[in-house]
Amino acid sequence: MTDAEDRKPRSDEARTVYDSEVTSEFAIPQGLATPPKTGGESETTSEFAVPDGLDVPQSPSEDGEGSAFSTPKIYRARQAPPAFTPPSGVPAVSLTKDLPWQDRMRTMLRLPVAERPAPELVHKAEDESPAVPRVLDLTLRIGELLLAGGEGAEDVETAMFAVCRSYGLDRCEPNVTFTLLAISYQPSLVDDPVTASRTVRRRGTDYTRLAAVFRLVDDISDPEIPISLEEAYRRLAEIRRNRHPYPTWVLTLASGLLAGAASVLVGGDLIVFVAAMLGAVLGDRLAWLCAGRGLPEFYQFTIAAMPPAAIGVALTIADVDVKASAVITGGLFALLPGRALVAGVQDGLTGFYITAAARLLEVMYFFVGIVVGVLVVLYFGVNLGAELNPDAALGDTNRPLWQIGASMLLSLTFAVLLQQERSTVLWVTLNGGVAWIVYGAMHYPGGVSPVASTAVAAGLVGLFGQLLSRYRFASALPYTTAAIGPLFPGSATYFGLLAIAQNQVDEGLVSLAEAASLAMAIAIGVNLGSEISRLFLRIPGGAGAGRRAAKRTRGF
């Protein structure tokens, strides 16, 4: 009988039946042994007092009343059932080890926390589960290397989630922006979350290190490879200590060869090749000197763009029978920030708008630096009497073999500048040659617009790069970034700047708008090719419905 029922008045029938059985609530229960009273005044006790002689075990005192949100005494986070079953049911996700870890984890990352299947902990070398702060620290360090190496925000989040999940932290949420990495882990719905963050202050282009980090994440997420937390830390330290695969003089030579190949690609001859190569080498050395003095990258790009433009103007003033426009255009090819542009557009298309805006703003600053450097030289050259024609045609459609060879050389040298592994250089060189063949076949004989031709060629680059990355279980960047080098809008950029330097602002802006359109076509084409490979390649045992969209909307 509850207290509320005790307080209700009883009927006469109830009194008649139970009067003989009802006892006082203050009476001592039968069978309870109590010491006899020794006399004296009777003591009044509270109804909440424990009767004498009753041995009640004392429970540890707790401050305050219990809450509905407090953890039950018998609750264990690791043995707890799911919080709830969604109306649509828990999705069946297969984490087949034969698939790349990107495919295995990308779907999991898009699912809500409550709908994710529990991880399978089968390869832990420690006697006990690793400490949560150390796992989060390792995750942030891996994400830092990936983001600093130019990887897209979605792939960085996927890698961070894969590392956490492999060590048993399934209820985690990574968050990536342009310079900040954060991750939050909540053991259960009733436990306090643990959050850690890390700032990316330095960026460097080293695709060899990027590939090594991808292999580390692949091994950590493989259930058949026993990698302890200490072993993962050791391998990560070795990756950070590794020197670049190519020395400085090789990078400088590659920069010159890239500019020379680009000048031949737009119609230059041997003299133009040598002049563009010399200008790019001087610009690269000046940029290295400025970097050693701590100048921002904006001024580095400005100074690096001046020597190729100065050599082209000097050849024109000296009445040398060469295409000065090809010399300057070749120098611009070595400076255009195609890697950052592709990463920025990819982040925007996958829903990471803050990171995409920051990357595109970085690209704009670099481009403005190149514009300032070239415009200063062209302005002085025009005032000194250099006859530079903004309407001069660059492309020579009668040399397809030379252009294909130049495009492959450009992709090869670009891969060296990106510090790629030697095993990937051949693949990206062939991919760059295919890209130029497709572009040339569509634009010159076919008469298709440059923007459409560039988009189709870049789409094939992204498709082939994604297929190669799936085949080798690696990042797609080493197979795509250098291959889009021959498609850069170097000539449109040069003619736009030249027209502005000659006070033909309208024509210059039109040419710069064309250059921007070509750059966007490259970035969107590469991303579209990658998404097509994920859309149509149905791998047996794959992750169910695939990656969910970042946002489902019809514009409202």
Secondary structure, DSSP 8 states (H G I E B T S, - for coil): --HHHHTS---HHHHHHHTTT---TTS--TT-------SSS-----TTS--TT---------SS---TTS--TT--TTT---S---TT--------TTS-HHHHHHHHHHS-GGGS---------SSS---HHHHHHHHHHHHHHHHHTT--HHHHHHHHHHHHHHTT--SEEEEE-SSEEEEEE-SSTTS--EEEEEE-------HHHHHHHHHHHHHHH-TTS---HHHHHHHHHHHHH---SS-HHHHHHHHHHHHHHHHHHTT--HHHHHHHHHHHHHHHHHHHHHHHTT--HHHHHHHHTHHHHHHHHHHHHTT-SS-HHHHHHHHHHTT--HHHHHHHHHHHHTT-HHHHHHHHHHHHHHHHHHHHHHHHHHHHHHHTT----TT-----TT-HHHHHHHHHHHHHHHHHHTT--HHHHHHHHHHHHHHHHHHHHHHTTT---HHHHHHHHHHHHHHHHHHHHHHHTS-SHHHHTGGGGGG--HHHHHHHHHHHHTT-HHHHHHHHHHHHHHHHHHHHHHHHHHHHHHHH---TT--TT----S---S--
